[in-house]
Amino acid sequence: MKNPAAIIAFGAHLRQLRVMRNMTQEALANEAGISRPMLQVIEYGKNSPTLDVLVSLGIALRLPIPELLNIPEFTQLPAEPPA
């Protein structure tokens, strides 16, 4: 099941991480071994990355996966779904 809000939030978070590192989309895409259009689709929240793309993005940004997935909007979720 897809979670559109999470996909959009991850894309915005990824863009923020890239910009904080003064990287262009082209530079990050090259470092991660993906195409720039693929990175655009992820950053715009149109699609979520596969696990291997996620790992490649983490390596390119020099971030462990837990930090890459540390999306502020989703770190305060309740531990258990409401009954």
C-alpha positions in Angstrom: 0.0 0.0 0.0 1.4 3.4 -1.0 1.4 6.3 1.3 1.3 9.5 -0.8 2.0 11.8 2.1 5.1 9.9 3.0 6.3 9.8 -0.6 5.9 13.5 -0.9 7.5 14.2 2.5 10.5 12.0 1.6 11.0 13.8 -1.7 11.0 17.2 0.0 13.4 15.9 2.6 15.7 14.5 0.0 15.7 17.8 -1.9 16.5 19.6 1.4 19.4 17.3 2.1 20.7 17.8 -1.5 20.4 21.6 -1.3 22.1 21.6 2.2 25.1 19.9 0.5 25.1 22.4 -2.3 24.5 19.6 -4.8 22.6 20.0 -8.1 20.1 17.3 -9.1 22.6 16.4 -11.8 25.5 15.9 -9.3 23.4 13.8 -6.9 22.0 11.7 -9.7 25.5 11.1 -11.1 26.9 10.2 -7.6 23.9 7.8 -7.0 24.1 6.2 -10.5 20.6 7.2 -11.4 19.2 9.5 -14.1 18.3 13.1 -13.3 14.7 12.5 -14.4 14.4 9.7 -11.9 15.7 11.9 -9.1 13.2 14.6 -10.1 10.4 12.2 -9.9 11.5 11.2 -6.4 12.0 14.8 -5.2 8.6 15.9 -6.6 7.0 13.0 -4.7 5.6 11.4 -7.8 7.2 8.0 -7.0 9.2 6.4 -4.2 12.7 5.0 -4.7 13.4 1.3 -4.7 15.6 0.0 -1.9 18.7 -0.1 -4.1 18.1 3.5 -5.2 17.6 4.5 -1.6 20.9 2.9 -0.7 22.7 4.6 -3.6 21.2 8.0 -2.5 22.4 7.4 1.0 25.9 6.6 -0.2 25.9 9.7 -2.5 24.8 11.9 0.3 27.1 10.2 2.8 24.2 9.4 5.1 23.2 6.2 6.7 19.8 5.0 5.7 18.2 5.8 9.1 19.3 9.4 8.8 18.1 9.6 5.2 14.7 8.4 6.3 14.6 10.7 9.3 11.7 12.8 7.9 10.6 15.4 10.5 6.9 15.0 9.6 7.0 11.3 10.3 9.3 11.0 13.4 6.5 12.0 15.8 4.0 9.3 14.7 2.4 7.3 17.5 4.1 3.9 18.2 0.9 2.0 17.7 -2.0 2.8 15.4 -5.2 4.1 17.2 -7.7 1.3 18.1 
